[in-house]
Amino acid sequence: MSAARHLAIAAVVLALLGLAAWWWQRNPPVTVPPVPPVAEPTPVATPAAEPAPASAPAIRHPIEPPATAQAAPPAAPDLEDQLLDLFGRKTVLALLRVDGFARRVAITVDNLGREQAPSRFWPAQPTPGRLVVQAQGGNEVIGLDNGQRYTPFVLMAETVDLRQVVALYRRMYPLFQQSYEEIGYPGRYFNDRLVEVIDLLLATPEPAGPLRVRLPVADGPVQPKRPWVLYEFEDPALRPLSAGQKILLRMGPVNERRVKARLTELRRLVASPAR
């Protein structure tokens, strides 16, 4: 499998959680007609939630580029051309967002560890679908069939050779590092943030039963036009979780465990061993 193909597959794997977030935010339960898609604006860098300290922290998980890697970061247009040449323009435009690809990946990884992960920054096109909600004992829960929507993406993640993906990640690392600094983290190390977010996702709880959800009551005469986008977990202990953790929960327990298994392997390949 060529390096460009591995990079494209890795992008889709990273976009898996983003697609889940988009489904949650944009699509109503099965009993409500779906909302027409809205054109996404040109991506811009998100401001850093917290400023970088005056002295940059020590690098905890250094990524050593291959000996054959160029000193300068690869140009973004070259990366986009590889994706277009491999899959063809029609397929790439339907699946990926190649404009600002490295920047989108940097923003995506960072946002998975924060409260919100805006869909307009994901490196993949939104995928249509409906959140499956069902009644249970007078409550609403995420339906057991909801996880089936994510099965193709989970299977893709399981079939990727992560060793090849990480080898390509090392070669392209200067471009991701440059993008991470440009979105508001000068002097901060992108791979450290990647490992930090992976650890956060691996710490996501695994509830024993179906997840109860609810629509918050809107006070006042003005009611939301799309109330379904306001669904939240009934359990107050789950509400403070990061965007990435909530996405894993919405995938269902089986998919959550399968994704965590791949994240564990990915962490082993990109994180330096404890000293």
C-alpha positions in Angstrom: 0.0 0.0 0.0 1.5 3.4 -1.0 2.4 6.1 1.5 -0.3 8.4 0.1 -2.9 5.7 0.6 -1.9 5.2 4.2 -2.1 8.9 4.8 -5.5 9.1 3.3 -6.7 6.2 5.4 -5.2 7.7 8.5 -7.1 10.9 7.8 -10.4 9.0 7.6 -9.6 7.2 10.9 -9.0 10.6 12.6 -12.2 11.8 11.0 -14.2 8.9 12.5 -14.8 10.7 15.8 -15.5 13.9 13.9 -18.2 12.3 11.8 -19.8 11.0 15.0 -19.8 14.5 16.4 -21.4 15.9 13.2 -24.1 13.2 13.4 -24.9 14.1 16.9 -25.0 17.9 16.3 -26.7 18.0 13.0 -29.1 15.1 12.8 -32.5 14.6 14.6 -33.7 11.4 16.1 -35.3 8.9 13.6 -38.7 10.3 14.3 -37.7 13.8 13.1 -37.0 14.7 9.4 -33.3 15.4 8.8 -32.1 19.0 8.4 -30.8 20.1 5.0 -27.0 20.3 4.9 -25.5 23.7 5.5 -22.5 24.8 3.5 -19.4 25.0 5.7 -17.3 28.2 5.8 -13.6 28.2 4.9 -11.7 26.8 7.9 -9.8 29.2 10.0 -7.6 28.5 13.0 -9.3 28.2 16.3 -7.9 30.4 19.0 -6.0 28.5 21.7 -8.1 27.9 24.8 -5.1 28.6 26.9 -2.0 30.6 26.0 1.4 29.0 25.7 3.6 29.6 28.7 6.6 32.0 28.5 9.0 29.0 28.5 7.9 26.1 26.4 7.5 22.8 28.4 9.9 20.0 27.8 9.0 17.6 25.0 7.7 14.3 26.6 7.1 12.2 23.5 9.6 13.2 20.7 8.9 12.0 17.2 12.1 11.2 15.4 11.7 11.7 11.6 13.2 9.1 9.3 16.8 9.6 8.2 15.6 10.2 4.6 13.1 12.9 5.6 13.6 16.4 4.2 14.7 19.1 6.6 11.8 21.4 5.6 8.1 20.5 6.1 6.4 19.0 3.1 4.3 21.5 1.2 0.5 21.2 1.7 -0.3 21.3 -2.0 1.9 18.2 -2.5 -0.1 16.3 0.1 -3.4 17.4 -1.5 -2.1 16.3 -4.9 -1.2 12.8 -3.6 -4.7 12.4 -2.3 -6.2 13.5 -5.6 -3.9 11.4 -7.7 -4.6 8.3 -5.6 -8.4 8.3 -5.3 -9.5 10.7 -8.1 -11.0 14.1 -7.7 -14.6 12.9 -7.5 -13.9 10.5 -4.6 -11.7 12.8 -2.7 -14.1 15.7 -2.9 -16.9 13.4 -1.7 -14.9 12.0 1.3 -12.2 14.4 2.4 -11.6 18.0 2.8 -8.1 18.4 1.3 -7.9 22.2 1.8 -5.8 22.9 4.8 -5.6 19.2 5.5 -2.8 19.3 8.1 -4.3 22.2 9.9 -7.7 20.4 10.1 -6.0 17.3 11.6 -4.1 19.5 14.2 -7.4 21.3 15.1 -9.3 18.0 15.3 -6.8 16.3 17.6 -6.7 19.3 19.9 -10.5 19.7 20.0 -11.2 16.1 20.9 -9.8 16.9 24.3 -11.9 20.0 24.8 -15.6 20.8 25.4 -16.5 21.2 21.8 -15.3 20.0 18.4 -16.8 22.1 15.6 -17.6 20.1 12.6 -16.4 22.7 10.2 -12.8 21.9 11.1 -12.9 18.2 10.5 -10.8 16.7 7.7 -13.7 14.7 6.3 -17.0 15.7 4.7 -20.1 15.3 6.9 -21.9 12.1 6.4 -25.7 11.9 6.4 -27.4 9.9 9.1 -29.9 10.0 11.9 -29.3 9.6 15.6 -31.3 6.6 16.8 -33.3 7.4 20.0 -35.8 5.1 21.5 -38.1 5.1 24.6 -37.3 2.9 27.5 -39.2 2.9 30.8 -40.5 6.4 30.3 -37.0 7.8 29.3 -35.2 8.3 26.1 -32.0 6.4 25.4 -29.6 6.1 22.5 -30.9 3.2 20.5 -29.0 -0.1 20.4 -29.0 0.1 16.6 -27.3 3.5 16.7 -23.8 1.9 16.8 -24.4 0.2 13.5 -23.9 3.5 11.7 -20.3 3.6 12.8 -19.4 0.0 12.0 -17.9 0.7 8.6 -15.6 3.3 10.0 -14.6 1.1 13.0 -13.8 -1.8 10.6 -11.7 0.6 8.6 -9.8 1.6 11.7 -9.2 -2.1 12.5 -7.9 -3.0 9.1 -5.3 -0.2 8.9 -1.7 -1.2 9.5 -0.9 1.3 12.2 2.8 0.7 11.9 2.7 2.0 8.3 0.5 4.9 9.3 2.8 6.0 12.1 5.8 5.6 9.8 4.1 8.1 7.4 3.1 10.3 10.4 6.8 10.5 11.3 7.8 11.5 7.8 5.1 14.2 7.6 5.5 15.3 11.2 7.1 18.7 10.5 3.9 19.7 8.6 1.6 18.8 11.5 3.9 20.5 14.0 3.9 23.7 11.9 0.1 23.6 11.7 -0.3 23.1 15.4 1.9 26.1 16.2 0.0 28.2 13.7 -3.4 27.5 15.3 -2.3 29.1 18.6 0.3 26.9 20.3 3.8 28.3 19.5 6.5 26.3 21.2 4.1 23.5 22.1 4.8 20.0 20.7 1.9 18.4 18.7 2.8 14.8 19.4 2.6 15.5 23.1 -0.9 16.8 22.6 -1.8 13.7 20.5 -0.7 11.3 23.3 -2.5 13.5 25.9 -5.8 13.3 23.9 -5.4 9.5 23.4 -5.0 9.0 27.1 -8.1 11.1 27.7 -10.1 9.0 25.2 -8.8 5.8 26.8 -10.1 7.0 30.2 -13.7 7.3 28.8 -16.1 5.4 31.1 -18.0 2.4 29.8 -21.6 2.5 31.0 -23.2 -0.9 31.6 -26.6 -0.1 30.0 -28.2 2.2 27.4 -27.3 5.8 27.8 -30.2 8.0 28.8 -30.5 11.3 27.0 -32.8 14.3 27.4 -33.8 17.6 25.8 -33.2 20.5 28.2 -36.3 22.6 28.9 -36.2 25.9 27.1 -37.5 28.7 29.3 -39.2 31.7 27.7 -41.5 32.3 24.7 -38.8 31.7 22.1 -38.3 28.0 21.5 -35.3 26.5 19.6 -36.0 25.8 16.0 -34.0 22.6 16.0 -34.4 21.2 19.5 -32.8 17.8 18.6 -29.3 19.3 18.5 -29.6 20.0 22.2 -29.8 16.4 23.3 -27.5 15.8 26.4 -26.7 12.9 28.6 -29.1 12.4 31.5 -26.3 11.4 33.8 -24.7 14.6 35.2 -21.4 12.8 35.7 -21.1 12.4 31.9 -21.8 16.0 30.9 -18.4 17.4 31.8 -16.6 14.9 29.6 -14.6 16.1 26.6 -16.1 16.2 23.1 -14.0 13.1 22.1 -15.1 11.1 25.2 -18.8 11.9 24.5 -18.4 10.8 20.9 -17.0 7.5 22.0 -20.0 7.0 24.4 -22.4 7.7 21.5 -20.9 5.0 19.4 -22.1 2.3 21.7 -20.1 0.1 24.1 -18.9 -2.4 21.5 -17.6 0.2 19.1 -16.1 2.1 22.0 -14.1 -0.9 23.1 -12.9 -1.6 19.6 -11.8 2.0 19.0 -10.0 2.0 22.4 -8.1 -1.1 21.3 -6.8 0.7 18.3 -6.0 3.8 20.3 -4.0 1.8 22.7 -1.9 0.4 19.8 -1.5 3.9 18.3 -0.3 5.3 21.6 2.3 2.5 21.9 3.7 3.5 18.5 3.8 7.3 19.0 4.5 7.7 22.7 8.0 7.4 24.1 8.4 4.8 26.9 8.4 6.1 30.4 11.8 6.9 31.8 
